[in-house]
């Protein structure tokens, strides 16, 4: 394959027109398409802001191929940030067709091309503030929270690190201890007098 380059990737026509795995979604549902190059902090910033609005009840994260693990990561982080979310997971396969052309095409005519068909995993995860049917496949109830605290947890108090703070004085005394090392017997002074 080193003599070929990928020209395009297209989805099979039959699956491109089919509705997503959650055909009965409410019209106000947020759909997050996770790509391989998506930044998790950008996805979560948008998703968390939308889910904190009272009007938003559901969100769907979808990823395909190499983006599947990033999709799961986003969902797990969001479930920790927002307690009480019900989850339904659907896994399916998408058929992709990759078209490859010869790198140095022969002069005067188009280079030979290859067509490769791939079945790649596609994952869709529905998170809902409302209770879902526990009998459907892929359902996960909300995780029980012992103290129902929100995420992230409150920050621990930090020591003040100004010039007069106890932490600064402790660091200064440690530095000085390294300089005040007594000379061992038999060692002369550095100036050669003893």
N, C-alpha and C positions, 0 to 999 in steps of 0.2 A: 504493500500500500504506500511505500515511500515515493513511488512515481505518480501518485494520484493526489489530488486535493479535493476536499469536500466543497461542493458548490452550494448545495442547499439541503435543508431537512424539511420535509413536509409530513403532515399528519394524514393518515388514511382517510379517505372521503367519508366512509360509512360512520366512523366514530366522531368526526368533526361536527356533524349535525346533531348528534345525540345529546340530550340534556345531561347535565352533570349527575353525579351519583345521588344528589339530594334534589329531586324534582319538585318536591312539595314545600320549598322554602318560602318564607314570607317575603314580600317585596322589599322590605327594609333591611334585609340581611346583608352584612358586609362580606365581600368575597376578597380574600387575600391570595394572590397568585405568587407563590414563592418560586424564585428562579435560582439557578446555581450561583449567580453572582450577587444575589440580594444581600444586603446588610441586615443582620438580625436586629440591631438596635433601631434601624429605620422602620422595619416591619412592626416591631413591638411598640414603638412610640405611637405609630398611627393606630394600631389595633387597640391598644390600651385606652387611648383617648376616645376612640369611638365606642368601646364597650362601657366606659364610665358614663356615657350619656344614657339617661333613662329610656329614651325611645329605642335604642339599639338593644335587641334581645338575643340575636344570634350572629355568629361570625363563622365563616368557612375558610380554612386554610387548605390550599391545594398545591401540591408539588409533584414533579415528574422526574424520573431518572435520578440524576445526582442531587437533586433538590429535596429528595424524600427525607433525608436525615435532618436537613435544616428545617423542614416543615414540622417534624416531630419536636425539635428543639424549641421552636417558637411556641408551639401549643403548650408544652410542659412549663415553660417560663410564664406564659400568660395565665395558666391555671394556678400557679403559685401566687401570682400577683393579685388575681381576682378570685376570691374563694367562692365556692358554691356553683361552679360551672359543670353542667352535664355534657358528656362527650359521646359522639358516635363516630366511629372510624370506618371508612370504606376503602378497600384496596381493589384496584383493577389494573389491567394492562392496556397500554396504548400502543397501537401499531404505527411506527414511524418509517418513512422511506427516505434514505439518504442517497443523494446523487453525487457521484465522484467523477471528475474528469482527469484525463491524463495531464501531467505537469507540462512537459514540452510537447505541445500538439504538433503533429506532422505538418510541414508546410503545405499550404493550399487546401487543406481539408480539416474539418473539426476532429479533435482527438477522440479516441474511444472513451466511453463513459461506463461507469458501473452503477448499478442500482442495488442498494442493500436494504433489506427489510429487517426491522428490529422490533421486538416487543419489550417495552420498558415499563417498569412499575410506576403507577400513578397513585398517590395517596391523597385522600380528601378527608379532613377532620372537621366535624361540625361541633362547635361549642355553643351552648345555650344557657341563658339564665333561667329559663323555664324548664320544668320537668319534662323529660322525654320518655317514650315508651321503653321500659327496661327489657322488654321481650325481643326487641329487634337486635339483629346481629351487630356486634361491634360497640355495644353500649357500655359506657363506664359511668358509674354514679360519681357525684362530687366526693372529693377526699374529705374525710372528717377532720375538722380543725379543733384541737383541744382548747385553744384560747381565742380562736377566730381573729387573730391579729392580721393586719394587712401587711403586704409585702411592699417594699423592703422593710426589715425590722429596724427599729430605731437605732441610731448610731450610738456606740458607746462613748461616754464622755472622754475627751482627749485632754492630755496634760498640756498646760500652757507652756510654750517653749520660748518665751521671751528671755531677754538677758538676765533678769533677776529671778527667774522661776527656779524652783527646786531641781527640775530636770536639767536645766542649763548649768546649774552649779555642780551637779553630780558629774556631768560630762567634763566640765573643766577640771574637776579634781582628779578624774581618771587620766586625763591628758598629762597633768602635772606629775602624777605618780610615775609615769613612764620616764620622765626626765630626771627625777630625783633618785635614781638607782645608785645605791652606795657602791663604792669601788671595793672589790674583793682584795683580800690581803695578797701582797706580792705584785699587785698591779700598780704600775706607776701612773702618775698623772699624765695628762696628754701633752703638757708643755715640756716634759722631760726633766722636771725638777725632782722627782721623787721616785 
